[in-house]
């Protein structure tokens, strides 16, 4: 049903669309970094990019879609900080705990250095009935794999399902410490102290978990 | 400088003011429970209470002040769930861990049953430069005392300052698990599983911490 004329003009339109999409994402990144998720308004966005407000919705179904695109880039940035020098020491348990601490500190440092971007990952609330896109959820779960590996080392007998659940919980625990640690309302902690707390909590958890995992 | 007439009329004005204050807090509680913090708008509030919008600001400096009043009541509700049957068993360490688990589960249950009220404690962001009232911060810190007591049992040699810091971190860790556990975006966990996770994490932390605290 595509006319010849339209078929010829399509590549150009696609390029234009992709350029607009990239420009909108880049502008949204800057706005979120400057003012957080609340700073993201369609009118300001259109003004920055130099397009009509309506043009935004030719590229993204809505602003939530645009936020997912930005948050996916944030997850990618975060992932690049998680590359771990493989623990090849003699003590498997100590290695695994060291890896978990390394991951926890990488997360802490990223959040401290990119607070508004990082907050946008969690502050983004969807309207009722709207689901998180599957591709985005898959990206998120890939990050949990980094935690699962050392957990497997700590408790080799633990099944995959409870291990995945525990990885989520350990991530959540560290997230909570960082979240409240950086929260100005409760007096934020200096980064050095926050890092010490994350280290102490993960080490205590790791030792206690290895004991339980070994005996269970 | 108070005229006789004004002095006579004051008690009545004070009563009226207090009644309006109570009515505004009660209405704000219902609105936050129904729609969360975002549902709190001055105009709707005035409509519900049957006063002029301006009258709200005769009683509260701004809506943030009103939110602090509601959040203080939430903290009080939360505190009533934390009353712990004193652990009088033979094993001090096991007792302390049991107490920590009890506190963590009470927190989990409160958050699950009163999700919007509980979220309002954390979603409430202040404008730049505006500080949390001292009285509110004191209420918050009182809650951390509940966690410090069992930590003292677990590691009697630990000084007060690092213990207070650790109590905050342990609270934050449990908060993170509950926060992300109840988060629909990441598929929320059934309450039973969430409670198991909180229990497992606190138990592992408690054991590991007792080992470290004992040797440090």
Interface residues (C-beta under 8 A of the other chain):
Chain A: X124 X125 X126 X132 X137 X140 X165 X166 X168 X169 X170 X171 X172 X173 X174 X175 X176 X177 X179 X180 X181 X185 X186 X189 X193 X197 X198 X200 X201 X203 X204 X205 X206 X207 X208 X209 X211 X212
Chain B: X124 X125 X126 X132 X137 X140 X165 X166 X168 X169 X170 X171 X172 X173 X174 X175 X176 X177 X179 X180 X181 X184 X185 X186 X189 X193 X197 X198 X200 X201 X203 X204 X205 X206 X207 X208 X209 X211 X212
